[in-house]
Structure formats: structure tokens, C-alpha cells
Amino acid sequence: MRVRFLSVALLTCFMAAPSLQAADEGIEYFRLGTPVPTAHKNKVEVLEAFSYGCPHCAHFEPIVSAWKKNLPTNTEFVRFHVIFEGNPGWELLARTYYAAEVMGVVEKIHKPLFAAIHEQNRDVSSEQKIAEIVAEQGVDKKQFLDTLHSFAVDTKMRRARDLTQRYGIDGVPTMIVNGKFRTSARYAGGEEAMLKLVDDLVLQELKK
């Protein structure tokens, strides 16, 4: 079964909404009821929540990659692969991301995996099929398969399930600023407006 197994999950990807005139809390962005502690205590953390299975995330990837290069100093950009319950296809892709993270090869596979799924329509319905794609990027196939179900990856998967809920993520791509604020293209009025809003929230946090 090819990448079509992801089609039901695409409903969780955000579509852009009409632009709003002002950045209103509770409309264009949301303050988390309970802030989530970040891993970068002395920096403002900017988190991109995504899934390899989401076509909107694939479209957003080159945009956010260019944008993050201009983030102010004393900020830290991190990626976070969501896990939505009841979606085994996206769960396997999340496990793939966290295995790559453990192996230190995310930058090798990140763009090629998006391209394999959304441009080349490659089969990603099994660990072996994904391992073939990963191996094409110079990653050891056996080591990757062994790492997929390692203790380290299982720990990251449990944390990802927990954080998906704690951040209140109901679709991707979503941006989280400093564990306090959540926004998306759907609420901000498009990708450009979302990133402008994130810029503003980052500057607000840096001033504290």
C-alpha cells in the first residue's frame, strides 16, 4: 500500500484562512493554559510542529527553513514531529524522525523524505520501505532499523504523544513560541502572516 494510507490523516493539516487585520490572542494565536517547559532555558524556543505525512508541511518546509536563518540571536529553533492517536501511518513517520534524531542524521533525511512522499509518491507504508529511502541518503540501513525501536526512540515517542496533547496541537504545521503561545496558518491567515506573528511573539519574549 502506497502513500495513500496517509490520505485520511490529511484532514489534520491546516488550510490557510482569510487574513485578519490584527493579531488577536484567542483568534490568531493562543496562550497555552499551562506553559510547557522548554529545553533551552536561556533562549527563546521556536518550535515547528509538523508531520512528514502532511502536504502542507512539505510545502512549508523550504519557507520555514529560509525564515529560521533570520531569527534573532538568543533564540533556538527546534522541530517536533507530532503523533495523533489513531494514525499508524503518521506514527511510523514520527518514529522515523526520532530515529534520525537519535542517529544525528535529521538534516540528511529531512528534505529527501518530504520529497519522496509528496513529490515522488514513494511507498512509506512499512519500516523496510522507509529504510530504503533513508539509506539512499547515506544512512546505514541496519543501524536505522535497529534504532527505530530503541529505548531512546521509544522515550522520544512517549514524549511526543504527551507534548502533542500538552501543546494543544490539532493540526500541522503549527508553531509554538517559548512553550507559551501556539499559532498556525489556519488561525493567523496564511503562512506569511503566521511567521510574522511568530517574529512578534519572539521579540516580545526576548524583551522579558
N, C-alpha and C positions, 0 to 999 in steps of 0.2 A: 504494500500500500504506500503510495507516494505522499507528497506533502499535503494532499487534500485532507488528510486526517486532521489538519490544523484549522480547517475552514470554519467549524462551529465556534472555535475559540476567537476568531477574528472579531466577533461581536464585542469583545472586551477591549479592542483597540479604539482609541478616541478619534472621532472625526472633528474637524475644526468647526467652531460655532461662529456666528457673526460677531464682529469686533465690538467691544464695549468702549465707552468714552473714558471711563475712569477705572483705576484698579481698586475695586471694592472688595474688602475682606468678606468672605462668605459668598461671593459671586465669582470673582476671577481667581481668587486664591483662598485657601482655608488654613486657619491656625489649628494645629493639632491639639486636641483636648489635653493630652499628656505628651509633652515633648519627648522625643526618643533620643537618648544619649548618643552622641557621635563618637567615632573612634579618633577624632582629631580635635583634642580639647583646646588647643591654642590656635586653631584655624576655623574659618567658616566653611563648613562642609556643604558642597553642592552635589546632590545625588541624582543620578538619572536612573529611574526605574524603567526597565524595558523587558522585552522577550524577543528571542530570535524568531519566534513564530509570528510576530506581528508585522505586517507590511508597512504600517505607519512608522514603526521603529526603524525598519530598514531604510525608509525614506529620510527619516530624521537623523540617522547616524552621521552622514557627512556634514550635516548642518551643525549638529552639536559638537562634532569633533573640531570643526573650524572655530566655533564660538568659544569653546573652553580655553583655547590658546590665549584669549584676551582677558581671562578672568584676572581680577586684581591679585596682587601678592597677598599672602596670608589667607589664601583660600585653598581648598582641596577638593578636586573633582573625583567622584567615585561612581562606579556603575553598580547597579543592583538588579539581578535577574529575578523577576517576580515568580511566585508559584501560586497559581489559582487552583483551588481544590477542584477535583473532578475533571482535570485536564491532563491526562497522562502524557500526551504528546509534548505539551509545553513543559511538563515536569522533567522529561528526558532532556530537553534542550537546556533547562536550568541546571541539571546535573552536569551537562557538558560544559557550561560556562564555569561552574565552580571547580570542576576537574582542571580546566585550563588555568584557572586562577591558582590552584594549588601547585600546578606544574610551572607556573610563571610564563605561560605562553598565550595569554589572552590577546596580546597585540598581534600575534601571528595568525590567530584564527578568527578574530572578531569580524573584520570586514569580509573575508572569504566565506565565512559561514552564512552571513546575511545574503551574500551574492548567490551562494549555492542553493539556498532555499527559495529566494524571491526572484532571482533572475534566471537561474539555470533549472529550476524545478527539480532539484536533486531529491532523491529518496532519503528522508531522515526519520524513518519510522522505526529504526532499530539502532542499537548501540553499534553494531558492526558497520552499518551504512554510514553513521556519523563518524566512526573511527576512520573510515576510508577517506572521508573529506578532510578530516583533521590531519591525517598522515600526509596528504598532498601538500600540506604547508610545512613539512619538515619535522612534524611532531612524531615521536616514537609511538607506533600504534599499540603495541603491547602495554607499554607504560601507561598510555592514556586509558585503555580498557581496565587495567588494574586500578588506576586512580579513581575511576568513575564510582566505585563502590568502597572506597577507602573510608576510614574513620573520619579523616579530615573533611572529605566531601559530605559525608552524612551529617556531620556537625553543621556545615555551612547550609545544607538543605533545611535542617530543622530551624536554623536561624532565619533563613529566607521566608519560610512559611510564617513564622512568628512576625517578622517585620512587615510582610505584605499586609497583614491584618492591622498591626500597630500604626503603620503609616496611613491606613485607610485607603489603600490603592484599589480602585475598582476598574482601572483600565490603564493602558500604556500607549505611548510614553507619558510618564509623569515625572515631575521634578520636585525634589524635596530640598528645602534650604535650611541648613543647620539643625535638622531634626525637629523643626518647629512649623514650617509652612509647606503646604502642598499646592501645586498648580499643574495645569495641563493645557494643551492646545484647545481642548474642548471648552474649558472654562475661561481661558484668557483671551480667546478669539483668534486662534491660529498659532503656528509655531513661532513666528517672529515676535508676536505680542507676548507669548509665554516667556521667551528668553529675555525680552526687555523687562518683564516683570521680575524674573529671577535676578537680573542685574540690580534692580532697585532694592529687592529684598536683601541681596548680598551686601550692598552698600549700607543699608540700614543696620545689618548685623555687625558690620565692621566698625561702625561708629560707637558701638556699645563698649 
